Amino acid sequence: MNRRKEIIVETLFLVGVFAFLLCWAVIQPFNASPDEAMKYQIVEYIMKHGTLPHGGNPEIRHELWGISYAFNPILPYMIGAGFGKAALLFTNAEMAPIIAARMVNVLFGTATAAMTMKTGKQLFQKENARIFVVLVCFLPGAVFINSYINTDSIALFSTSWIIWCWVKALRNGWRKSLCAELALALSVCALSYYNAYGFILCSVFFFAGSILFCEDKRWNYKKMFSLGVLIIAVVAVCAGWWFVRNAILYHGDILGMRTSSEYAQMYAREDLKPSNRITPQSQGMSVWDMLFWIPGEWNYNWLVTVAVSFVGTFGFLDIFMPKAWSIVYFIVFAAGIVGVFFQIRKQFFVTGLKRSVRHAKDDTGDTVYITIRRNKRWDMKNYFHLCLLAAMVIPFILLVKYAYSSDFQAQGRYLMPMLIPFMYFITLGYHNVMNRFIKSQKAKSVISNVFCIGYILSAIGVYLFVFMPNYM
């Protein structure tokens, strides 16, 4: 009965998440979010021609930027084209295929919530698991990327799936079935967006390191290579086609990035050509200077603008939450980060030491205790934490590099692949704080419920008072 009740509650929660994301998706007019028109061009092209476009095709090439999003992975646009064709079977309404394409992101957002629920139940006690799930699912910035046509939503979903695979390895070790599942998750990640690729790299380190350093049998190269070949084979079958296609179309450019830059140089407006773009690097600024630069009429410096838009900035990054509201979110996150330091040595750096004690007596009858240390190895949970930390930092490094040298932007959505690791550490911090200062389990449950209700109401408030009024 308890399990049945739990399933009902979880199902209702996912239905609520789906409905909330849908509310965001249906109220927006077309192209009210970052580059949605450019992205929908690819959906429309596939619907019209039934084939995948070349990134430089004049039909989808942007007149100002000289490129298209078809140089990037387009898996959600392919699915969106199928949804759009299905919608047109029932109605000729102009917005029908657009809303249908947005539904892809709504569904991926709901799937991310489902993965996060499964992960939270394995990593935390019940009250902290609730906090973790709510932190991930109801951050306004995360809700926003699940409401319009983009590849950020599927990237976030892929990271949630990858972390779920890590957690299963943490609990039960690596098996063939789990390696195949991880390979599927990595394939989705590879076909999502480049700023999520840090999870592919960190998965390599977590997979290899957990086998070589953390299992009872250390340096088990045979297991690592045999399972590793399985993962590579599945990824090659499921995702390799896209990169082979790129290599054929773009003369060996498997990522399409070099070719995209070449087209931008040929066809972009003069001031938007890569060689003519004004960037912090071209102006002789240091990276440090860029972080705290307040250009033009910006409300904040670059670093704070990224942080604010990660929490929630909407439209074409011109609809801001009230400053005080954003600060409340920063305080909530800061409190969790402080809590992480309460157990930082134990949860990040302590290696596992198996100890045995032998008891013996000497000639006089005195007891002698001999402690023997053996099998020094990494604690797998701590190694998991380090890999999560790396996966959280990599998107920020990529964004800084991109903004500094290629295209000066301060979009928090580029940091969304770090969302789940970030919220995990925030939750871990609250877990540490409550364990240190609160002994009553009932009090912990009450605090968790109040926190979750307040966080969800805040997200609803952002929708009602910040986002929706722009489109009514």
Helices and strands as residue ranges (DSSP letters): H 2-27, H 36-49, G 69-71, H 75-88, H 96-123, H 126-137, H 140-145, H 152-172, H 176-190, G 194-196, H 198-209, I 210-214, H 221-238, H 240-249, H 257-267, G 270-272, H 287-291, H 302-312, E 313-314, E 319-320, H 323-340, G 341-343, H 344-344, I 345-349, E 351-361, E 367-378, H 380-405, G 412-418, H 419-437, H 441-462, I 463-467, G 468-470
